Amino acid sequence: MSNSIVSICNQALGKIGISQFMANLETEQSNEARVCRVYYEAARDRVLSAMPWGFAKRTVELQDIGTPPAGWLVRYRYPNDCLKARKLIETGSTLEGTGQDFCVVEDEVNGGRAICTNIYPASLIYTARIINPNLFTQAFIDALSWSLAADLASPLSASTGMAQAANQAYTAMLMQSGAADMNEGKEQAQPDCELISVRQ
């Protein structure tokens, strides 16, 4: 059975004790549907950003856009679909486990963000914004439904402790689901730290 946004939202509703499920998220005017429309995309992006999910991993050669700030040799365009920059490598390198220093800064010319580094040419390994729920793994859906449940609990549930309980369940599920997702492939372990800073 294919995944759907409606089924994910209904799982989240069920987790906080709501059995008034939705049939159509876009057109339905129930309170449950209206609240899910408000919170779903933010919850999806938050859970995608939280772990290096295999299905959302992308690698792209970065485009030099010139004029880096002081202290950096190159300024690259930030990928439009990037939610979380994970690692920067020299283009063509097979040493994916060794990331290079980089920082994320404001792109004052074009708006948005840019990536500065001393590596040329460079490729970025990142987590992309995945919209199609048919690409989600079951592990990701489990984590997402709990995260969304935590968001929905306050506006929809009469229980004051429901949001906290759902958030605790999400945290536990995230670690369990993320480990299961990464074990599916041959993803190398992430380094303990990477230099990512945003210029204020």
KANORMO-V308444 format. One line per field, one symbol per residue. ss: DSSP state (H for helix, E for strand, - for the rest). psi: psi as a letter, one per 40 degrees, with the letter a starting at -180 (. if undefined). burial: # if it has 16 or more other C-alpha atoms within 10 Angstrom, else .. A space follows every 10 residues. Layout:
ss: ???
psi: ???
burial: ???
This chain:
ss: ----HHHHHH HHHHH----- ---------- HHHHHHHHHH HHHHHHHHHH ---HHHEEEE E--E------ ---EEEE--- -EEEEEEEEE ---------E -EEEEE---- --EEEEE--- -EEEEEEE-- --HHH--HHH HHHHHHHHHH HHHHHH---- -HHHHHHHHH HHHHHHHHHH HH-------- -------E--
psi: hiiidddddd dddddfeheg iidhdddhei dddddddded dddddddddd ighdeehihi hihheigiih eidihihhhd ehdhhdihih heiegdegii iiihihgdde iaiihiiehh iiihhihihh dheeeiiddd dddddddddd ddddediehd eddddddddd dddddddddd ddedafhiii idiihhihh.
burial: ....###### #######... ##..#..... .##.##..## ..#######. #########. #####..#.. ...######. .######### #....#..## .####.#... ..#######. .######### ..#..##.## ########## ####.##... .##..##.## ..##..##.# ##........ ...#......
